[in-house]
Amino acid sequence: MTDYRTTEHNVLIELLSKHTVDYTKLLAENGNRQQLDKLKKEIVAIQKEINYRKKLKNYSNASTDYIYFRDADLV
């Protein structure tokens, strides 16, 4: 699985779109289970990174703001 921490936001959106299209197509064709699982993991990882950045953006001053992340916040 790829580390998306340094990936630009627009690239994340493009990757999410591409992986979602690939996953949907493979699912409709009753494709390879391993490929489906790999795509699903990548989709979830990208979604987590996007949600992480969105939440982090809400806290502009790390010295006074407390940031709590739960699993529900990231997916």
FENFENVEN-V961273 format. One record per residue. RES is the residue in one letter. PHI is phi in degrees with one decimal (999 if undefined). NEAR is the number of other C-alpha atoms within 12 Angstrom. D_FIRST is the distance of its C-alpha to the first C-alpha in whole Angstrom. Layout:
res:RES phi:PHI near:NEAR d_first:D_FIRST
res:RES phi:PHI near:NEAR d_first:D_FIRST
This chain:
res:M phi:999 near:13 d_first:0
res:T phi:-82.5 near:17 d_first:4
res:D phi:-90.2 near:15 d_first:7
res:Y phi:-97.7 near:25 d_first:9
res:R phi:-58.6 near:18 d_first:12
res:T phi:-101.3 near:14 d_first:14
res:T phi:-76.4 near:17 d_first:14
res:E phi:-64.6 near:16 d_first:17
res:H phi:-58.7 near:20 d_first:18
res:N phi:-64.0 near:14 d_first:19
res:V phi:-69.7 near:17 d_first:16
res:L phi:-59.5 near:29 d_first:14
res:I phi:-63.3 near:20 d_first:17
res:E phi:-63.4 near:18 d_first:17
res:L phi:-64.3 near:26 d_first:13
res:L phi:-60.2 near:27 d_first:14
res:S phi:-62.7 near:19 d_first:17
res:K phi:-62.5 near:19 d_first:16
res:H phi:-64.2 near:28 d_first:13
res:T phi:-66.6 near:25 d_first:16
res:V phi:-63.1 near:18 d_first:18
res:D phi:-61.5 near:24 d_first:16
res:Y phi:-63.1 near:29 d_first:15
res:T phi:-62.1 near:19 d_first:19
res:K phi:-63.3 near:17 d_first:20
res:L phi:-63.9 near:21 d_first:19
res:L phi:-65.3 near:20 d_first:20
res:A phi:-65.1 near:12 d_first:23
res:E phi:-89.5 near:12 d_first:24
res:N phi:54.5 near:13 d_first:23
res:G phi:-74.8 near:16 d_first:20
res:N phi:-59.2 near:16 d_first:18
res:R phi:-63.1 near:14 d_first:16
res:Q phi:-65.7 near:14 d_first:13
res:Q phi:-66.0 near:19 d_first:12
res:L phi:-61.2 near:24 d_first:13
res:D phi:-63.0 near:19 d_first:11
res:K phi:-63.7 near:20 d_first:8
res:L phi:-63.2 near:30 d_first:9
res:K phi:-62.4 near:25 d_first:10
res:K phi:-62.6 near:22 d_first:7
res:E phi:-65.5 near:27 d_first:6
res:I phi:-59.9 near:31 d_first:10
res:V phi:-64.0 near:28 d_first:10
res:A phi:-62.9 near:25 d_first:8
res:I phi:-66.7 near:36 d_first:10
res:Q phi:-61.0 near:30 d_first:13
res:K phi:-61.6 near:27 d_first:13
res:E phi:-64.7 near:30 d_first:13
res:I phi:-62.4 near:30 d_first:16
res:N phi:-67.2 near:25 d_first:18
res:Y phi:-60.3 near:27 d_first:17
res:R phi:-65.8 near:25 d_first:19
res:K phi:-62.1 near:18 d_first:21
res:K phi:-66.9 near:22 d_first:22
res:L phi:-62.0 near:21 d_first:22
res:K phi:-63.5 near:14 d_first:25
res:N phi:-71.5 near:15 d_first:27
res:Y phi:-118.3 near:16 d_first:28
res:S phi:-80.4 near:14 d_first:29
res:N phi:-119.2 near:11 d_first:31
res:A phi:-66.1 near:12 d_first:29
res:S phi:-75.3 near:8 d_first:32
res:T phi:-116.1 near:8 d_first:34
res:D phi:-97.3 near:13 d_first:31
res:Y phi:-106.1 near:13 d_first:29
res:I phi:-111.8 near:18 d_first:26
res:Y phi:-116.0 near:15 d_first:25
res:F phi:-112.4 near:16 d_first:21
res:R phi:-114.5 near:12 d_first:21
res:D phi:-57.1 near:13 d_first:18
res:A phi:-64.1 near:12 d_first:20
res:D phi:-73.1 near:18 d_first:20
res:L phi:-97.9 near:20 d_first:17
res:V phi:-116.6 near:19 d_first:16
